[in-house]
Amino acid sequence: MHDFFLNPPGLADFQYIEFYKTLLSVSGVLFGLAFGGMLFILQSGFTTFTFSRKMFLRLYLHFGRQILFGLAFLTTLPFFILYFPSAGNTQVVSVIYFIFLSLFLNVTLDYAKEQGYIKTLFSKKFVPKHYGRIRTYFRYIKNRGFLVNLLFLYPVIFILIYPYIISYTETQSCWLTKKSLFYSCMLILGYCLLKITKFIPDFFNYTEMEIEAQSQPSELSEDEKTKNLKEKQHLKLFLLDRGIQELDPIEEIEFLDGNLAVNFLESKDNSEAWFNISIDVNNETPDIIRDETYQYACRFLSLINDSLTDINSFVLSFHIRIEKGNSRNIFIRTSRSELKSIFAPGINCMDQIPSLKNILIDELFR
């Protein structure tokens, strides 16, 4: 059994040619059908979704990308081997396979991350607030659960590296052989066929999840108001999972030599997420208070920018009391499109805050 796993039987040379001819025909047809089916569902199937449409769209997009990348490889590789014999050497096909492996592994991890995001959102699992983007990415994957990853992630990784195991056993080299390519195509074709069988069922699973969210009790009956309330619930859960525990009414955090608390007006049924942020400090200068407030706003807005809720307008209203005196204010209203520019690569958020379109700053902090 061990020898069969490391060195499975191969085919005669003429059988490999017949296999790739058949594979090219099958994968080409499946690629067209899968692309058309996915395009139709993305354009039409999600139009009826009321809650968190963006979240489910991204999840289904990564699901479809897995199928399309797999079928694209199964179409490209036989084409090169059959019609460009000079390119069919081990080096060229090995490079093609490595490119595919990198793309397929990336989209598989993206799909797992999106599933983990939803799992985290609707469970008691969380992502520590000090995690950066990379650690957060893999923490979401971990939050899917060990059993889910064991059944649906690790087998994909095995499928991708198994051809290298066969090649190394056969030639003591990582250049892929005819036999290893044959088994890689068989495994990837089998995986794509399995995913295609889940193409429609997975869409209905997402529809069922959306309907369950829609059926949650709410005092307001209008669809748009109910949608706004549900989106705010999702946003609050996301922020709590990312470590903004001060959203809890009984929680406060240290801020300079005082404390900070957040009141999220989640019961308002408008399309804007409004956060009242109360800050009490004692012996700090206005410049330090302003800079620390901007820094907190950057961290808070960065998390909002990473969220997948359909809310597009956000308000941070800071109420700052120094030595129990009168309240001073810094008011920030921003949009999701503005956040994308603030957190674009190479942009310093701290430099962008004072120049936002809708910001009001008390004279004390100017």
C-alpha positions in Angstrom: 0.0 0.0 0.0 2.8 2.3 0.9 4.6 1.6 -2.4 1.4 2.1 -4.4 0.9 5.5 -2.8 4.4 6.7 -3.5 4.7 5.0 -6.9 1.3 4.3 -8.5 1.1 2.6 -11.9 1.3 4.8 -15.0 0.1 4.5 -18.6 1.8 3.7 -21.9 2.9 6.7 -24.0 0.0 6.4 -26.5 -2.5 6.2 -23.6 -1.3 9.5 -22.2 -2.0 11.2 -25.6 -5.5 9.7 -25.7 -6.1 10.8 -22.1 -5.1 14.4 -22.8 -7.3 14.5 -26.0 -10.3 13.4 -23.9 -9.4 15.7 -21.0 -9.1 18.7 -23.3 -12.6 18.1 -24.7 -14.2 17.5 -21.3 -12.5 20.3 -19.5 -13.2 22.8 -22.3 -16.9 22.0 -22.2 -17.1 22.1 -18.4 -15.2 25.4 -18.3 -17.7 27.1 -20.5 -20.7 25.7 -18.6 -19.2 26.5 -15.2 -18.3 30.1 -16.3 -21.8 30.7 -17.7 -23.5 29.2 -14.6 -21.4 31.2 -12.2 -21.9 34.4 -14.2 -25.7 33.9 -14.2 -25.9 33.3 -10.4 -23.7 36.2 -9.5 -25.7 38.6 -11.8 -29.2 37.3 -11.1 -29.2 34.9 -8.1 -28.2 37.4 -5.4 -30.4 40.3 -6.5 -33.1 39.1 -4.1 -30.8 39.1 -1.1 -31.8 41.7 1.5 -29.1 41.2 4.1 -25.3 41.1 3.8 -25.3 40.6 0.0 -21.7 41.7 -0.3 -20.6 39.1 2.2 -22.3 36.2 0.4 -21.3 37.5 -3.0 -17.6 37.4 -2.0 -17.9 33.9 -0.6 -19.6 32.6 -3.7 -17.1 34.3 -5.9 -14.2 32.5 -4.3 -16.1 29.3 -4.5 -16.5 29.8 -8.3 -12.9 30.8 -8.7 -11.8 27.5 -7.4 -13.7 25.7 -10.1 -12.6 28.1 -12.9 -8.9 27.9 -12.0 -9.0 24.1 -11.9 -10.8 23.8 -15.2 -8.5 26.5 -16.8 -5.5 24.4 -15.8 -7.1 21.2 -17.2 -7.7 23.0 -20.5 -4.3 24.7 -20.8 -2.0 21.8 -19.9 -3.4 19.3 -22.5 -3.4 22.0 -25.1 0.3 22.6 -24.6 1.2 18.9 -24.5 -0.9 18.0 -27.6 -0.2 21.0 -29.9 3.2 22.2 -28.8 5.3 19.1 -28.5 8.5 21.0 -28.0 6.9 22.7 -25.0 5.8 19.5 -23.5 9.1 18.9 -21.7 9.2 18.5 -17.9 10.5 22.1 -17.3 7.7 23.9 -19.1 4.8 21.8 -17.8 6.3 22.0 -14.3 6.3 25.8 -14.5 2.7 25.8 -15.7 1.7 23.5 -12.8 3.6 25.6 -10.3 1.7 28.8 -11.5 -1.6 26.9 -11.2 -0.7 25.5 -7.8 0.1 29.1 -6.5 -3.2 30.5 -7.9 -5.3 27.6 -6.8 -3.9 27.5 -3.3 -4.4 31.3 -3.0 -8.1 31.1 -4.0 -8.7 28.1 -1.8 -7.3 30.0 1.2 -9.4 33.1 0.3 -12.5 30.9 0.2 -11.6 29.4 3.6 -11.0 32.9 5.0 -14.4 34.2 3.8 -16.1 31.2 5.4 -14.1 31.8 8.6 -15.2 35.5 8.6 -18.9 34.5 8.5 -18.2 31.8 11.2 -16.5 34.3 13.4 -19.3 36.8 12.9 -22.0 34.5 14.0 -20.2 32.7 16.9 -18.3 33.5 20.1 -15.0 33.1 18.3 -12.9 36.2 17.8 -9.7 37.7 16.3 -7.4 39.5 18.8 -7.2 43.2 18.1 -3.4 43.3 17.9 -3.3 40.9 15.0 -2.1 42.3 11.7 -3.6 41.5 8.3 -1.7 38.3 7.7 -2.3 36.8 11.2 -6.0 37.9 10.9 -6.3 36.2 7.6 -5.1 32.8 9.0 -7.0 33.3 12.2 -10.2 33.5 10.2 -9.3 30.2 8.5 -8.5 28.6 11.9 -11.9 29.8 13.2 -13.7 27.6 10.7 -12.8 24.7 13.0 -10.3 21.9 12.9 -12.7 19.3 11.5 -13.9 21.6 8.7 -10.3 22.3 7.7 -9.4 18.7 8.0 -12.2 17.7 5.6 -12.2 20.6 3.1 -8.8 22.3 3.2 -6.0 19.8 3.9 -7.3 17.4 1.1 -6.9 20.3 -1.4 -3.3 20.9 -0.2 -2.6 17.2 -0.6 -4.0 17.1 -4.1 -1.7 20.0 -5.1 1.5 18.5 -3.6 0.9 14.8 -4.5 2.4 15.1 -8.0 5.6 16.2 -6.4 5.6 13.2 -4.2 5.3 10.9 -7.2 7.9 12.7 -9.2 10.5 12.7 -6.4 9.9 9.0 -5.7 10.3 8.3 -9.4 13.2 10.5 -10.4 14.6 12.1 -7.1 13.7 15.4 -8.7 10.8 17.9 -8.4 10.4 18.2 -12.1 7.1 16.7 -12.9 6.9 13.4 -14.9 4.2 12.1 -17.2 2.9 9.9 -14.5 2.7 12.7 -11.9 1.0 15.0 -14.3 -1.5 12.3 -15.2 -2.4 11.8 -11.5 -2.5 15.6 -10.9 -5.0 16.0 -13.7 -7.1 13.1 -12.5 -7.3 14.5 -8.9 -8.0 18.0 -10.0 -10.7 16.9 -12.4 -12.3 14.8 -9.6 -12.2 17.8 -7.3 -13.7 20.2 -9.8 -16.5 17.7 -10.6 -17.2 17.4 -6.8 -17.3 21.2 -6.6 -19.6 21.5 -9.6 -22.1 19.1 -7.9 -22.2 21.7 -5.1 -22.6 24.7 -7.4 -26.4 25.0 -7.0 -26.7 23.5 -3.5 -24.2 25.9 -2.1 -26.1 28.9 -3.5 -29.3 27.6 -1.9 -27.4 27.2 1.4 -26.5 30.9 1.2 -30.1 31.7 0.4 -31.3 29.8 3.4 -28.8 31.6 5.6 -30.0 34.9 4.3 -33.7 34.0 4.8 -32.9 32.9 8.4 -31.3 36.3 9.0 -34.3 38.0 7.4 -36.7 36.1 9.7 -35.1 37.3 12.9 -37.6 39.3 14.9 -37.6 43.1 14.6 -39.9 45.8 15.8 -39.8 47.6 12.4 -41.6 46.1 9.5 -40.3 48.1 6.6 -37.7 46.1 4.6 -35.1 48.8 4.2 -35.2 49.8 7.9 -35.0 46.1 8.9 -32.0 45.7 6.6 -30.2 48.6 8.2 -30.7 47.2 11.7 -29.4 43.8 10.6 -26.4 45.3 9.0 -25.6 47.2 12.1 -25.8 44.0 14.2 -23.3 42.4 11.8 -21.0 45.4 12.1 -21.1 45.4 15.9 -20.4 41.6 16.0 -17.4 42.1 13.6 -16.0 45.0 15.7 -16.4 43.0 19.0 -14.7 40.0 17.4 -11.8 42.2 16.4 -11.2 43.4 19.9 -13.3 46.6 20.2 -14.7 45.4 23.6 -15.5 49.0 24.6 -18.6 48.6 22.4 -20.1 46.7 25.3 -22.0 49.2 27.4 -20.3 48.1 30.6 -16.8 48.0 29.2 -14.3 50.9 29.2 -10.7 51.0 28.1 -7.7 53.0 29.3 -7.0 56.1 27.2 -4.0 58.2 28.2 -4.5 58.9 31.9 -8.3 58.4 31.7 -10.7 56.1 30.0 -12.7 55.7 26.8 -16.2 54.2 26.1 -18.2 53.7 22.9 -21.9 53.9 22.5 -23.1 52.5 19.1 -26.5 53.7 18.1 -27.4 50.4 16.6 -31.2 50.8 17.2 -31.4 53.6 14.7 -32.9 52.3 11.5 -31.2 54.7 9.1 -28.4 53.7 6.7 -25.6 55.3 8.8 -23.5 53.7 11.6 -23.2 56.3 14.4 -20.7 55.9 17.2 -20.6 58.2 20.2 -17.2 57.9 21.8 -16.8 59.4 25.3 -13.2 60.2 26.5 -12.3 61.4 30.0 -8.8 62.5 30.6 -7.0 64.5 33.4 -3.6 66.0 33.0 -2.8 65.8 29.2 -2.2 68.6 26.7 -4.6 69.2 23.9 -2.0 68.2 21.3 -1.5 64.8 22.8 -5.2 64.3 23.3 -5.9 65.2 19.6 -3.1 62.9 18.3 -4.2 59.9 20.4 -7.8 60.5 19.3 -6.7 60.5 15.7 -4.8 57.3 16.3 -7.8 55.6 17.9 -10.0 56.8 15.0 -7.6 55.3 12.5 -7.6 51.9 14.2 -11.4 52.0 14.5 -12.0 53.1 10.8 -9.5 50.5 9.6 -11.6 47.7 11.1 -14.7 49.3 9.6 -13.0 49.3 6.3 -12.2 45.6 6.6 -15.9 44.8 7.4 -18.2 43.4 4.7 -21.5 45.0 5.8 -23.6 47.0 3.3 -23.5 50.2 5.4 -21.6 52.9 3.5 -21.7 55.9 5.9 -20.0 56.1 9.3 -19.8 58.7 12.1 -17.3 58.9 14.9 -18.5 61.6 17.4 -15.8 62.1 20.1 -17.0 63.8 23.3 -13.8 64.7 25.2 -13.8 65.9 28.8 -10.6 67.3 30.3 -10.4 67.3 34.1 -14.2 66.9 34.4 -14.7 70.2 32.5 -17.0 70.9 29.6 -17.2 68.5 26.7 -15.0 69.2 23.7 -15.8 67.6 20.4 -14.2 66.0 17.3 -16.7 64.9 14.7 -15.9 62.6 11.8 -18.3 61.5 9.1 -16.9 59.4 6.3 -17.9 56.9 3.6 -16.7 53.5 2.5 -15.2 55.0 -0.7 -13.4 57.6 1.3 -12.0 54.9 3.7 -10.6 53.0 0.7 -8.5 56.1 -0.2 -7.5 56.7 3.4 -6.2 53.1 3.8 -4.7 52.7 0.3 -1.1 51.3 0.2 1.5 53.9 1.1 -1.1 56.3 2.7 -0.7 57.4 6.3 -4.1 57.5 8.0 -3.0 60.0 10.6 -2.1 62.5 7.9 -5.5 62.0 6.2 -7.8 62.5 9.2 -7.6 66.3 9.4 -8.3 66.7 5.7 -11.5 64.5 5.6 -14.4 66.1 3.8 -16.7 66.0 6.9 -14.7 66.6 10.0 -15.3 69.2 12.8 -12.6 69.9 15.3 -13.0 71.9 18.5 -10.8 75.0 18.5 -8.9 73.6 21.5 -7.5 70.8 19.3 -6.7 72.8 16.2 
